């Protein structure tokens, strides 16, 4: 299991075009339980691909 910040940074740096956001106090399921908190991060990442 990945738990160290350095390991998380390593994973993100291996993914082209990734953007790493570490949200203090958040867990792996918070994006589902409290999606309004994370929506702006996701929307900003997807903005270049918007077709509307």
Order of alpha helices (4+ residues) and beta strands (2+ residues): alpha-alpha-alpha
